[in-house]
Amino acid sequence: MNRRMLILVTLSLCLFLPNTLRSQGYPKQAINLIIPLAPGDATDVAGRTIGEGLSKLLKVPVVAVNRPGAGGTIGTDSAVKAPKDGYTILITNNASLVFNRILTPEAVPYDPFKDLTPIGMAFRTPIVLAVHKDAPFKDFAEMAEYGKKNPGKVRIGTVGPGSVGHFTVEIVNSISTADMTMIPFKGAGPAVTAALGGHIEGAAAAQGVVAEHLKAGTMRGIVASTKMPEFPQIPTLAQLGHKQNLLGVWAAFFAPAGVPAEVSKTLIAALEKVVKDPAVAARLGNLGMVADYEPPDKLIAEIREEHRTVEQIAKKAGLIK
């Protein structure tokens, strides 16, 4: 090997080895997992569950750090500003990445497309439009027909303006003659209680909130944001022939923008393996969630599409100018 060739080989090794060693060396210490919600929240419990799986795979502690406030914005912003070394990651939901940016843009100091590195979708919490068992309609078509004949008489409880439940009402009204009226409550539980008491016709709530009532037959599921293994009889709007599905709640993992590519690759591979673990999926199912891994490119595409959808609905509903 001549001198020139030896120099070229040496330079190539110098360029290659740091990346290789960095990939092999990460992680070397505990990883902080920021959860922008209060301890005990369903997403907090699910995030910790996945964090345990990541810890076993990566062989370092994954420490949950709760930073609640402002609908997830405070914790998400702290992750954006964290060191770009892979030792701070984030699990957050569409409230902080989509809804808040549209409804209160002045309160959201980050851009998820520029300030975060996507690791992958983790799970979804289906939203169910459920009604009292004695409601005068049995399915979506009958509800639309009833609403057409009785404008404003289909009253649906939600947690208030701008919530996923509120958008459920707006989406259904936009594609049907149901003419539902959104009734705000201080929580999903009170909304469901009002429906069970016959004070309103139904509620738009997370699967976990209505699951026991659906099983007991005291409430009937009309439509859901995504298919639910426990309740295969409840259709999505897409199954009913509509282009727009209901919006559900989803949660995904991110790192700050600018983390080394080798670090993100390690995290992506680990998250996919954990979320696809049947044992983890079962634990999430007990929380009313559906494990649903999506790679970074599909996650970003979904966020962009949901942003467009939410913005259009919000404008039509008069929630924004």
C-alpha positions in Angstrom: 0.0 0.0 0.0 1.5 3.3 -1.0 1.8 6.3 1.2 -1.2 8.2 -0.5 -3.4 5.1 -0.1 -2.5 4.7 3.5 -3.3 8.3 4.3 -6.8 8.0 2.6 -7.5 4.8 4.6 -6.4 6.4 7.8 -8.6 9.5 7.2 -11.6 7.3 6.4 -11.2 5.4 9.6 -10.9 8.7 11.6 -14.2 9.8 10.1 -15.9 6.6 10.6 -14.8 5.6 14.1 -16.2 8.5 16.1 -19.7 7.8 14.8 -19.3 4.1 15.4 -18.0 4.6 18.9 -20.7 7.1 19.7 -23.4 4.7 18.6 -21.9 1.9 20.6 -21.4 4.1 23.6 -24.9 5.5 23.9 -26.5 5.5 26.4 -23.9 5.6 29.2 -26.1 7.1 31.9 -29.7 7.6 33.0 -32.2 9.1 30.5 -34.7 11.6 31.7 -38.2 11.1 30.3 -40.2 14.3 30.5 -43.9 13.7 30.9 -45.8 17.1 30.6 -48.7 15.8 32.7 -49.4 15.3 36.4 -48.4 12.0 38.1 -51.2 9.5 37.9 -52.6 10.8 34.6 -53.3 7.9 32.2 -50.6 9.2 29.8 -48.2 9.4 32.8 -48.8 5.8 33.7 -48.5 4.7 30.1 -45.3 6.7 29.6 -43.8 5.1 32.7 -44.7 1.7 31.4 -42.9 2.3 28.1 -40.1 3.9 30.0 -39.6 0.7 32.0 -39.3 -1.2 28.7 -36.8 1.2 27.3 -34.8 1.0 30.4 -34.5 -2.8 30.1 -33.5 -2.6 26.5 -31.0 0.3 26.8 -29.7 -1.0 30.1 -29.8 2.4 31.8 -32.5 3.9 34.1 -35.2 5.9 32.3 -36.3 8.4 34.9 -39.8 9.9 34.6 -39.9 13.6 35.2 -43.3 15.2 35.5 -43.6 18.8 34.3 -47.3 19.5 34.0 -49.1 22.7 33.1 -50.6 24.7 30.2 -52.0 21.6 28.5 -48.6 19.9 28.2 -46.9 23.1 26.8 -44.6 23.7 29.8 -43.1 20.2 29.8 -42.8 20.0 26.1 -41.0 23.4 26.0 -38.6 22.2 28.6 -37.7 19.2 26.5 -37.2 21.4 23.5 -34.6 23.4 25.5 -32.9 20.4 27.0 -29.3 19.4 26.0 -29.1 17.7 22.6 -27.3 14.7 23.8 -30.1 12.1 24.0 -30.3 12.0 27.7 -33.6 13.9 27.8 -36.5 12.6 25.8 -40.2 13.5 25.8 -43.5 11.8 25.6 -46.3 14.2 24.7 -49.7 14.2 23.1 -51.5 16.1 20.3 -52.8 18.7 22.8 -49.4 20.2 23.1 -48.3 19.7 19.5 -51.5 20.5 17.6 -54.5 21.8 19.6 -52.7 24.3 21.7 -50.7 25.7 18.7 -54.0 26.3 16.9 -56.2 27.5 19.7 -53.7 29.5 21.7 -50.6 30.0 19.5 -49.3 32.9 21.6 -48.8 30.5 24.5 -46.8 27.9 22.6 -43.1 29.0 22.1 -42.0 26.0 20.0 -42.5 24.5 16.6 -42.7 20.7 16.7 -41.4 20.3 13.2 -38.3 22.4 13.9 -37.6 22.0 17.6 -38.1 18.3 18.1 -36.7 15.1 16.7 -39.5 12.5 16.3 -38.8 9.0 17.7 -42.2 7.5 17.0 -45.9 7.2 17.8 -46.5 5.1 20.9 -50.2 4.7 21.6 -53.6 6.1 21.0 -56.5 6.7 23.4 -59.7 6.2 21.3 -62.5 8.7 21.7 -65.9 7.2 21.8 -69.2 8.9 21.1 -71.4 6.9 23.5 -75.1 7.3 24.3 -77.5 6.1 27.0 -78.8 2.6 26.3 -82.3 4.0 25.9 -81.4 6.8 23.5 -84.0 6.9 20.6 -81.4 5.7 18.1 -79.2 2.7 17.9 -76.4 3.6 15.4 -74.9 6.5 13.5 -77.4 6.5 10.7 -80.3 6.5 13.1 -78.7 9.3 15.1 -78.3 11.4 12.0 -81.9 10.8 11.1 -83.1 11.6 14.6 -81.1 14.8 14.7 -82.5 15.9 11.3 -86.0 15.5 12.7 -85.2 17.0 16.1 -82.6 19.8 15.6 -80.4 20.4 18.7 -82.0 17.6 20.7 -79.0 15.3 20.6 -77.0 16.7 23.5 -73.4 15.4 23.9 -71.3 16.1 27.0 -67.6 17.0 26.6 -64.9 18.5 28.8 -65.5 21.9 27.1 -64.7 24.1 24.2 -61.5 23.2 22.3 -61.4 19.6 23.7 -61.2 16.5 21.6 -64.8 15.8 22.6 -65.8 19.2 21.3 -64.2 18.5 18.0 -66.0 15.1 17.9 -69.3 17.0 18.0 -68.1 19.4 15.3 -66.9 16.7 13.0 -70.1 14.6 13.3 -72.2 17.7 12.6 -70.1 18.6 9.6 -70.6 15.3 7.9 -74.2 14.4 8.9 -77.6 15.8 9.8 -77.2 14.8 13.5 -77.2 18.5 14.6 -75.7 17.6 18.0 -75.4 20.2 20.7 -72.1 20.3 22.7 -72.7 20.5 26.5 -69.6 21.4 28.5 -68.7 19.7 31.8 -65.7 20.0 34.1 -64.6 16.5 33.3 -65.3 13.5 31.2 -66.6 11.6 34.3 -69.4 14.2 35.1 -70.4 14.2 31.4 -70.8 10.4 31.4 -72.7 10.5 34.7 -75.1 13.1 33.1 -75.6 10.8 30.2 -76.2 7.8 32.4 -78.8 9.8 34.4 -80.7 10.7 31.2 -80.0 14.4 31.5 -78.2 14.4 28.1 -78.2 11.9 25.3 -74.5 11.0 25.4 -70.9 11.9 25.9 -67.7 12.1 23.8 -65.0 10.6 26.1 -61.9 8.5 26.2 -62.4 4.7 25.9 -61.2 4.2 29.5 -63.9 6.5 30.8 -66.8 4.7 29.1 -65.4 1.1 28.8 -67.2 -0.3 31.9 -70.5 1.3 30.9 -70.2 -0.2 27.4 -69.4 -3.6 28.8 -72.4 -3.4 31.2 -74.7 -2.3 28.4 -75.7 0.9 30.2 -74.2 2.9 27.3 -74.0 2.2 23.6 -71.0 3.1 21.4 -72.1 4.9 18.2 -68.7 5.7 16.7 -65.1 5.8 17.7 -61.9 7.5 16.6 -60.1 4.3 16.0 -60.9 0.6 16.1 -60.8 -0.9 19.6 -60.0 -4.5 20.2 -62.4 -4.7 23.2 -65.3 -3.2 21.2 -65.0 -4.3 17.6 -68.7 -3.6 17.0 -68.2 0.2 17.4 -67.3 1.5 13.9 -65.1 4.4 12.9 -66.4 7.1 10.5 -64.1 5.7 7.8 -65.8 2.3 8.1 -69.1 4.1 7.6 -67.9 5.6 4.4 -66.7 9.1 5.5 -63.4 10.6 4.6 -62.8 12.2 8.0 -62.4 10.1 11.1 -62.9 11.4 14.6 -59.9 12.8 16.3 -58.5 10.7 19.1 -55.8 11.4 21.7 -52.4 10.1 20.8 -49.0 10.2 22.5 -45.5 10.0 20.9 -41.9 10.2 21.8 -39.5 12.9 20.8 -36.0 14.1 21.5 -34.7 17.7 21.2 -33.9 18.8 17.6 -30.2 18.3 16.9 -29.5 15.1 18.7 -26.9 12.9 16.9 -28.3 10.7 14.3 -26.9 7.6 15.9 -28.7 8.5 19.2 -32.1 8.9 17.4 -31.6 5.6 15.6 -30.9 3.8 18.9 -34.0 5.4 20.5 -36.2 4.7 17.4 -35.3 1.0 17.4 -35.8 0.6 21.1 -39.2 2.4 21.1 -40.5 0.2 18.3 -39.5 -3.0 20.0 -41.1 -1.9 23.3 -44.4 -0.7 21.9 -44.7 -3.9 19.8 -44.2 -6.1 22.9 -47.5 -7.9 23.6 -47.0 -7.5 27.3 -46.7 -3.7 27.0 -49.7 -3.6 24.7 -51.7 -5.5 27.3 -50.7 -3.1 30.0 -51.7 -0.1 27.8 -54.9 -1.9 27.0 -55.8 -2.0 30.7 -55.5 1.8 30.6 -57.9 2.1 27.7 -55.1 2.7 25.2 -54.1 1.0 22.0 -50.4 0.4 21.4 -49.7 1.7 17.9 -46.1 2.3 16.9 -45.5 4.6 13.9 -42.0 5.5 12.6 -40.9 9.2 12.6 -41.8 9.9 9.0 -45.4 8.7 9.4 -45.7 10.5 12.7 -44.7 13.8 11.2 -47.1 13.3 8.3 -49.9 12.6 10.7 -49.2 15.7 12.8 -49.2 17.9 9.7 -52.5 16.4 8.5 -54.1 16.7 11.9 -53.0 20.3 12.2 -54.7 21.1 8.9 -57.9 19.2 10.0 -58.1 20.8 13.4 -57.4 24.3 12.0 -60.3 23.9 9.4 -62.7 22.6 12.0 -61.7 25.3 14.5 -62.3 28.1 12.0 -65.7 26.6 11.0 -66.7 26.4 14.6 -65.6 29.9 15.3 -62.9 28.9 17.8 -60.3 30.9 15.9 -60.4 33.7 13.3 
